[in-house]
Amino acid sequence: MKVLVLGASGATGFNVVTQLLKQGIDVKALIRNEEKFESIKNSKNIEIIKASILEIDNHILNQYLDDVDAVISCLGHNITLKGIYGKPYTLVVDTLKKIVSIINSNNKNKTIKIVLMNTTACINKLQNEKFKINENIIMKIVRLLLPPQRDNELALKYLIDIVGINNKLIEWVAVRPDTLINELEVSEYTVYPSSIRSPIFDAGKTSRINVADFMVSLLKDEKLWEKWKYKTPVIYNKE
Ligand SMILES: NC(=O)c1ccc[n+]([C@@H]2O[C@H](COP(=O)([O-])OP(=O)(O)OC[C@H]3O[C@@H](n4cnc5c(N)ncnc54)[C@H](OP(=O)(O)O)[C@@H]3O)[C@@H](O)[C@H]2O)c1
């Protein structure tokens, strides 16, 4: 299996890359800055591609996608003024659109799995999820003040409404962690179809390394994939 990891230099993306390598899975890591990859760049299972995803010519990206079985996107806006308020405002959804359009135009008769890193701050309307009135007020403000929230919402909506469940070339899962924390080791975690606590007033914790473990497990374990395919699992660390 070969996996293209987007946002591979990020805190979660790098965990995804190292866990894929540990499992002996081939990785193509798309990164803008190679610094973090010093320790793993000589692994025989990794191909490092230095590029910025939205700037890659579609023809070239098509070649990168040619031999991959799955794409994991851990992209997110950098937590800096420029990252949050500067361009690209819709990094996550625009990347998704680009990948989906290339897979669709490829017509290769091969199904590619897409795993998107999303958030409990996005709701899945297909599952009748709703924010409570007080959560809704806060979310309206967050949406207005923080463009990355809108980007994550648009990305989830794109998977649900546009890619949908009938695309023969694409299967997908959108993984929704709660408040992200850094841990060095994988710990016990639980996965639910929807949030079991308020992401605003009672947020839980999710280690990035656990998100990576779940994403990699989804690709390794066909039964797990079938269970969560076209769904938006919420993942929390076990307390
Ligand atoms: N914070 C939370 O509690 C929380 C909770 C749930 C979900 N999330 C979501 O989880 C996702 C990932 O979180 P994280 O903490 O792992 O992210 P992160 O460490 O900030 O990593 C973001 C990744 O996106 C890349 N990136 C940023 N801007 C880019 C651009 N313009 N073009 C290309 N690549 C770009 C970064 O590349 P460079 O290294 O080159 O900058 C990096 O690889 C985010 O979408 C976030 O919204 C966050």
The ligand as a Gaussian input file, in Angstrom:
#p B3LYP/6-31G(d) Opt

LIG

0 1
 N       -6.240000      22.588000      17.527000
 C       -7.179000      21.725000      17.838000
 O       -7.483000      21.488000      19.017000
 C       -7.877000      20.984000      16.735000
 C       -8.871000      20.095000      17.077000
 C       -9.444000      19.326000      16.087000
 C       -9.041000      19.472000      14.773000
 N       -8.084000      20.379000      14.431000
 C       -7.690000      20.466000      13.018000
 O       -6.651000      19.536000      12.798000
 C       -5.882000      19.906000      11.645000
 C       -4.409000      19.631000      11.846000
 O       -3.963000      20.003000      13.112000
 P       -2.389000      20.005000      13.491000
 O       -2.287000      20.631000      14.815000
 O       -1.811000      18.678000      13.232000
 O       -1.874000      21.018000      12.361000
 P       -0.437000      21.715000      12.167000
 O        0.602000      21.122000      13.047000
 O       -0.635000      23.197000      12.247000
 O       -0.076000      21.300000      10.658000
 C       -0.657000      21.955000       9.581000
 C       -0.059000      21.399000       8.299000
 O       -0.647000      22.114000       7.204000
 C        0.419000      22.650000       6.395000
 N        0.039000      23.942000       5.816000
 C       -0.368000      25.043000       6.469000
 N       -0.602000      26.043000       5.591000
 C       -0.309000      25.547000       4.355000
 C       -0.327000      26.091000       3.039000
 N       -0.728000      27.340000       2.809000
 N        0.032000      25.289000       2.012000
 C        0.436000      24.012000       2.236000
 N        0.486000      23.435000       3.465000
 C        0.113000      24.202000       4.507000
 C        1.581000      22.850000       7.336000
 O        2.761000      22.892000       6.549000
 P        4.054000      23.738000       7.009000
 O        4.709000      22.910000       8.083000
 O        4.853000      23.836000       5.763000
 O        3.564000      25.065000       7.508000
 C        1.456000      21.590000       8.197000
 O        2.009000      20.493000       7.543000
 C       -6.269000      21.367000      11.401000
 O       -7.103000      21.410000      10.251000
 C       -7.089000      21.773000      12.589000
 O       -8.122000      22.678000      12.230000
 C       -7.481000      21.138000      15.401000

